[in-house]
Amino acid sequence: MLRQWHRPVDPSCPEVDEFKCTLLNDPISEHAPVDDIIENWERKHLQICKRCREYAAANIDIE
């Protein structure tokens, strides 16, 4: 089984909170692959958010 690095975003980051609240409160999300959407957004967000990059570096893990 191939293991991958997991770099979590900072749960207290306002942009992360806003994105997840907006996505999860959208009725269309009931029919969408929400986990994939969140994972892809987090990957892109880590490229632009210094706060989340620092959090990810301190909390990196292998899945």
Backbone atoms as SQL, in Angstrom:
CREATE TABLE atoms (id INTEGER PRIMARY KEY, chain TEXT, resi INTEGER, resn TEXT, atom TEXT, x REAL, y REAL, z REAL);
INSERT INTO atoms VALUES
  (1, 'A', 1, 'MET', 'N', 0.840, -1.178, 0.000),
  (2, 'A', 1, 'MET', 'CA', 0.000, 0.000, 0.000),
  (3, 'A', 1, 'MET', 'C', 0.886, 1.243, 0.000),
  (4, 'A', 2, 'LEU', 'N', 0.565, 2.174, -0.873),
  (5, 'A', 2, 'LEU', 'CA', 1.327, 3.408, -0.993),
  (6, 'A', 2, 'LEU', 'C', 0.887, 4.400, 0.077),
  (7, 'A', 3, 'ARG', 'N', 1.836, 4.898, 0.827),
  (8, 'A', 3, 'ARG', 'CA', 1.527, 5.889, 1.857),
  (9, 'A', 3, 'ARG', 'C', 1.874, 7.263, 1.339),
  (10, 'A', 4, 'GLN', 'N', 1.102, 8.262, 1.787),
  (11, 'A', 4, 'GLN', 'CA', 1.323, 9.626, 1.341),
  (12, 'A', 4, 'GLN', 'C', 1.476, 10.547, 2.538),
  (13, 'A', 5, 'TRP', 'N', 2.203, 11.638, 2.309),
  (14, 'A', 5, 'TRP', 'CA', 2.318, 12.661, 3.333),
  (15, 'A', 5, 'TRP', 'C', 0.986, 13.380, 3.453),
  (16, 'A', 6, 'HIS', 'N', 0.604, 13.640, 4.684),
  (17, 'A', 6, 'HIS', 'CA', -0.609, 14.420, 4.939),
  (18, 'A', 6, 'HIS', 'C', -0.193, 15.717, 5.618),
  (19, 'A', 7, 'ARG', 'N', -0.462, 16.841, 4.949),
  (20, 'A', 7, 'ARG', 'CA', -0.130, 18.155, 5.498),
  (21, 'A', 7, 'ARG', 'C', -1.441, 18.855, 5.836),
  (22, 'A', 8, 'PRO', 'N', -1.827, 18.864, 7.087),
  (23, 'A', 8, 'PRO', 'CA', -3.109, 19.484, 7.452),
  (24, 'A', 8, 'PRO', 'C', -3.034, 21.007, 7.425),
  (25, 'A', 9, 'VAL', 'N', -4.163, 21.618, 7.101),
  (26, 'A', 9, 'VAL', 'CA', -4.254, 23.079, 7.183),
  (27, 'A', 9, 'VAL', 'C', -4.631, 23.455, 8.611),
  (28, 'A', 10, 'ASP', 'N', -4.368, 24.687, 8.967),
  (29, 'A', 10, 'ASP', 'CA', -4.676, 25.190, 10.308),
  (30, 'A', 10, 'ASP', 'C', -6.194, 25.332, 10.453),
  (31, 'A', 11, 'PRO', 'N', -6.820, 24.571, 11.360),
  (32, 'A', 11, 'PRO', 'CA', -8.275, 24.648, 11.514),
  (33, 'A', 11, 'PRO', 'C', -8.757, 26.007, 12.025),
  (34, 'A', 12, 'SER', 'N', -7.870, 26.800, 12.604),
  (35, 'A', 12, 'SER', 'CA', -8.276, 28.114, 13.087),
  (36, 'A', 12, 'SER', 'C', -8.028, 29.220, 12.050),
  (37, 'A', 13, 'CYS', 'N', -7.568, 28.856, 10.857),
  (38, 'A', 13, 'CYS', 'CA', -7.375, 29.825, 9.779),
  (39, 'A', 13, 'CYS', 'C', -8.754, 30.287, 9.304),
  (40, 'A', 14, 'PRO', 'N', -8.984, 31.595, 9.245),
  (41, 'A', 14, 'PRO', 'CA', -10.302, 32.102, 8.832),
  (42, 'A', 14, 'PRO', 'C', -10.715, 31.663, 7.423),
  (43, 'A', 15, 'GLU', 'N', -9.761, 31.566, 6.507),
  (44, 'A', 15, 'GLU', 'CA', -10.088, 31.151, 5.141),
  (45, 'A', 15, 'GLU', 'C', -10.528, 29.689, 5.100),
  (46, 'A', 16, 'VAL', 'N', -9.890, 28.844, 5.882),
  (47, 'A', 16, 'VAL', 'CA', -10.262, 27.425, 5.952),
  (48, 'A', 16, 'VAL', 'C', -11.664, 27.298, 6.531),
  (49, 'A', 17, 'ASP', 'N', -11.914, 28.002, 7.611),
  (50, 'A', 17, 'ASP', 'CA', -13.226, 27.950, 8.260),
  (51, 'A', 17, 'ASP', 'C', -14.320, 28.432, 7.311),
  (52, 'A', 18, 'GLU', 'N', -14.077, 29.534, 6.628),
  (53, 'A', 18, 'GLU', 'CA', -15.077, 30.082, 5.703),
  (54, 'A', 18, 'GLU', 'C', -15.355, 29.109, 4.557),
  (55, 'A', 19, 'PHE', 'N', -14.294, 28.532, 3.994),
  (56, 'A', 19, 'PHE', 'CA', -14.479, 27.596, 2.873),
  (57, 'A', 19, 'PHE', 'C', -15.297, 26.384, 3.299),
  (58, 'A', 20, 'LYS', 'N', -14.918, 25.781, 4.421),
  (59, 'A', 20, 'LYS', 'CA', -15.620, 24.573, 4.858),
  (60, 'A', 20, 'LYS', 'C', -17.068, 24.862, 5.241),
  (61, 'A', 21, 'CYS', 'N', -17.322, 25.967, 5.908),
  (62, 'A', 21, 'CYS', 'CA', -18.704, 26.324, 6.272),
  (63, 'A', 21, 'CYS', 'C', -19.551, 26.551, 5.026),
  (64, 'A', 22, 'THR', 'N', -18.988, 27.267, 4.072),
  (65, 'A', 22, 'THR', 'CA', -19.713, 27.539, 2.835),
  (66, 'A', 22, 'THR', 'C', -20.001, 26.246, 2.081),
  (67, 'A', 23, 'LEU', 'N', -19.004, 25.408, 1.959),
  (68, 'A', 23, 'LEU', 'CA', -19.164, 24.156, 1.217),
  (69, 'A', 23, 'LEU', 'C', -20.156, 23.219, 1.900),
  (70, 'A', 24, 'LEU', 'N', -19.993, 23.033, 3.194),
  (71, 'A', 24, 'LEU', 'CA', -20.822, 22.064, 3.902),
  (72, 'A', 24, 'LEU', 'C', -22.252, 22.536, 4.106),
  (73, 'A', 25, 'ASN', 'N', -22.499, 23.838, 4.021),
  (74, 'A', 25, 'ASN', 'CA', -23.855, 24.360, 4.159),
  (75, 'A', 25, 'ASN', 'C', -24.570, 24.513, 2.816),
  (76, 'A', 26, 'ASP', 'N', -23.893, 24.189, 1.742),
  (77, 'A', 26, 'ASP', 'CA', -24.501, 24.252, 0.415),
  (78, 'A', 26, 'ASP', 'C', -25.277, 22.958, 0.167),
  (79, 'A', 27, 'PRO', 'N', -26.575, 23.037, -0.148),
  (80, 'A', 27, 'PRO', 'CA', -27.373, 21.830, -0.342),
  (81, 'A', 27, 'PRO', 'C', -26.863, 20.926, -1.465),
  (82, 'A', 28, 'ILE', 'N', -26.187, 21.489, -2.429),
  (83, 'A', 28, 'ILE', 'CA', -25.656, 20.675, -3.527),
  (84, 'A', 28, 'ILE', 'C', -24.532, 19.761, -3.038),
  (85, 'A', 29, 'SER', 'N', -23.877, 20.135, -1.955),
  (86, 'A', 29, 'SER', 'CA', -22.775, 19.340, -1.414),
  (87, 'A', 29, 'SER', 'C', -23.207, 17.952, -0.967),
  (88, 'A', 30, 'GLU', 'N', -24.488, 17.778, -0.719),
  (89, 'A', 30, 'GLU', 'CA', -24.981, 16.450, -0.342),
  (90, 'A', 30, 'GLU', 'C', -24.748, 15.438, -1.462),
  (91, 'A', 31, 'HIS', 'N', -24.627, 15.919, -2.696),
  (92, 'A', 31, 'HIS', 'CA', -24.504, 15.045, -3.853),
  (93, 'A', 31, 'HIS', 'C', -23.125, 15.135, -4.503),
  (94, 'A', 32, 'ALA', 'N', -22.182, 15.727, -3.826),
  (95, 'A', 32, 'ALA', 'CA', -20.844, 15.925, -4.385),
  (96, 'A', 32, 'ALA', 'C', -19.801, 15.199, -3.535),
  (97, 'A', 33, 'PRO', 'N', -18.657, 14.891, -4.141),
  (98, 'A', 33, 'PRO', 'CA', -17.564, 14.250, -3.388),
  (99, 'A', 33, 'PRO', 'C', -16.842, 15.294, -2.520),
  (100, 'A', 34, 'VAL', 'N', -17.455, 15.637, -1.398),
  (101, 'A', 34, 'VAL', 'CA', -16.958, 16.723, -0.549),
  (102, 'A', 34, 'VAL', 'C', -15.528, 16.476, -0.073),
  (103, 'A', 35, 'ASP', 'N', -15.190, 15.258, 0.269),
  (104, 'A', 35, 'ASP', 'CA', -13.828, 14.972, 0.744),
  (105, 'A', 35, 'ASP', 'C', -12.791, 15.299, -0.322),
  (106, 'A', 36, 'ASP', 'N', -13.078, 14.950, -1.566),
  (107, 'A', 36, 'ASP', 'CA', -12.154, 15.257, -2.656),
  (108, 'A', 36, 'ASP', 'C', -12.047, 16.757, -2.890),
  (109, 'A', 37, 'ILE', 'N', -13.167, 17.444, -2.809),
  (110, 'A', 37, 'ILE', 'CA', -13.180, 18.897, -3.003),
  (111, 'A', 37, 'ILE', 'C', -12.344, 19.581, -1.920),
  (112, 'A', 38, 'ILE', 'N', -12.544, 19.175, -0.677),
  (113, 'A', 38, 'ILE', 'CA', -11.789, 19.761, 0.438),
  (114, 'A', 38, 'ILE', 'C', -10.302, 19.462, 0.294),
  (115, 'A', 39, 'GLU', 'N', -9.966, 18.226, -0.036),
  (116, 'A', 39, 'GLU', 'CA', -8.557, 17.847, -0.180),
  (117, 'A', 39, 'GLU', 'C', -7.865, 18.668, -1.268),
  (118, 'A', 40, 'ASN', 'N', -8.516, 18.835, -2.403),
  (119, 'A', 40, 'ASN', 'CA', -7.938, 19.625, -3.500),
  (120, 'A', 40, 'ASN', 'C', -7.811, 21.095, -3.112),
  (121, 'A', 41, 'TRP', 'N', -8.820, 21.639, -2.431),
  (122, 'A', 41, 'TRP', 'CA', -8.762, 23.035, -2.009),
  (123, 'A', 41, 'TRP', 'C', -7.634, 23.247, -0.994),
  (124, 'A', 42, 'GLU', 'N', -7.507, 22.327, -0.049),
  (125, 'A', 42, 'GLU', 'CA', -6.454, 22.447, 0.966),
  (126, 'A', 42, 'GLU', 'C', -5.075, 22.433, 0.317),
  (127, 'A', 43, 'ARG', 'N', -4.884, 21.571, -0.672),
  (128, 'A', 43, 'ARG', 'CA', -3.591, 21.488, -1.365),
  (129, 'A', 43, 'ARG', 'C', -3.257, 22.829, -2.014),
  (130, 'A', 44, 'LYS', 'N', -4.233, 23.455, -2.664),
  (131, 'A', 44, 'LYS', 'CA', -4.010, 24.760, -3.292),
  (132, 'A', 44, 'LYS', 'C', -3.830, 25.857, -2.245),
  (133, 'A', 45, 'HIS', 'N', -4.600, 25.783, -1.172),
  (134, 'A', 45, 'HIS', 'CA', -4.537, 26.797, -0.120),
  (135, 'A', 45, 'HIS', 'C', -3.161, 26.808, 0.554),
  (136, 'A', 46, 'LEU', 'N', -2.566, 25.649, 0.722),
  (137, 'A', 46, 'LEU', 'CA', -1.242, 25.570, 1.344),
  (138, 'A', 46, 'LEU', 'C', -0.180, 26.318, 0.534),
  (139, 'A', 47, 'GLN', 'N', -0.400, 26.475, -0.744),
  (140, 'A', 47, 'GLN', 'CA', 0.563, 27.177, -1.593),
  (141, 'A', 47, 'GLN', 'C', 0.553, 28.679, -1.358),
  (142, 'A', 48, 'ILE', 'N', -0.574, 29.217, -0.852),
  (143, 'A', 48, 'ILE', 'CA', -0.683, 30.668, -0.719),
  (144, 'A', 48, 'ILE', 'C', -0.780, 31.164, 0.727),
  (145, 'A', 49, 'CYS', 'N', -1.046, 30.290, 1.674),
  (146, 'A', 49, 'CYS', 'CA', -1.263, 30.713, 3.063),
  (147, 'A', 49, 'CYS', 'C', -0.064, 30.334, 3.941),
  (148, 'A', 50, 'LYS', 'N', 0.672, 31.341, 4.367),
  (149, 'A', 50, 'LYS', 'CA', 1.855, 31.108, 5.200),
  (150, 'A', 50, 'LYS', 'C', 1.467, 30.471, 6.537),
  (151, 'A', 51, 'ARG', 'N', 0.369, 30.925, 7.112),
  (152, 'A', 51, 'ARG', 'CA', -0.096, 30.393, 8.400),
  (153, 'A', 51, 'ARG', 'C', -0.345, 28.887, 8.311),
  (154, 'A', 52, 'CYS', 'N', -1.005, 28.455, 7.260),
  (155, 'A', 52, 'CYS', 'CA', -1.310, 27.031, 7.105),
  (156, 'A', 52, 'CYS', 'C', -0.070, 26.216, 6.751),
  (157, 'A', 53, 'ARG', 'N', 0.862, 26.808, 6.007),
  (158, 'A', 53, 'ARG', 'CA', 2.116, 26.097, 5.697),
  (159, 'A', 53, 'ARG', 'C', 2.904, 25.834, 6.973),
  (160, 'A', 54, 'GLU', 'N', 2.961, 26.827, 7.860),
  (161, 'A', 54, 'GLU', 'CA', 3.675, 26.641, 9.130),
  (162, 'A', 54, 'GLU', 'C', 2.990, 25.572, 9.987),
  (163, 'A', 55, 'TYR', 'N', 1.659, 25.602, 10.011),
  (164, 'A', 55, 'TYR', 'CA', 0.908, 24.594, 10.765),
  (165, 'A', 55, 'TYR', 'C', 1.145, 23.207, 10.183),
  (166, 'A', 56, 'ALA', 'N', 1.121, 23.107, 8.859),
  (167, 'A', 56, 'ALA', 'CA', 1.329, 21.812, 8.198),
  (168, 'A', 56, 'ALA', 'C', 2.731, 21.270, 8.479),
  (169, 'A', 57, 'ALA', 'N', 3.730, 22.138, 8.455),
  (170, 'A', 57, 'ALA', 'CA', 5.103, 21.705, 8.709),
  (171, 'A', 57, 'ALA', 'C', 5.244, 21.153, 10.135),
  (172, 'A', 58, 'ALA', 'N', 4.531, 21.739, 11.070),
  (173, 'A', 58, 'ALA', 'CA', 4.612, 21.288, 12.463),
  (174, 'A', 58, 'ALA', 'C', 3.783, 20.036, 12.730),
  (175, 'A', 59, 'ASN', 'N', 2.813, 19.746, 11.841),
  (176, 'A', 59, 'ASN', 'CA', 1.885, 18.638, 12.101),
  (177, 'A', 59, 'ASN', 'C', 1.829, 17.619, 10.970),
  (178, 'A', 60, 'ILE', 'N', 2.908, 17.552, 10.166),
  (179, 'A', 60, 'ILE', 'CA', 2.917, 16.629, 9.023),
  (180, 'A', 60, 'ILE', 'C', 2.845, 15.178, 9.525),
  (181, 'A', 61, 'ASP', 'N', 2.178, 14.341, 8.731),
  (182, 'A', 61, 'ASP', 'CA', 1.978, 12.946, 9.124),
  (183, 'A', 61, 'ASP', 'C', 1.948, 12.082, 7.872),
  (184, 'A', 62, 'ILE', 'N', 2.031, 10.782, 8.044),
  (185, 'A', 62, 'ILE', 'CA', 1.931, 9.845, 6.934),
  (186, 'A', 62, 'ILE', 'C', 0.593, 9.121, 7.052),
  (187, 'A', 63, 'GLU', 'N', -0.141, 9.095, 5.929),
  (188, 'A', 63, 'GLU', 'CA', -1.419, 8.362, 5.909),
  (189, 'A', 63, 'GLU', 'C', -1.251, 7.060, 5.200);
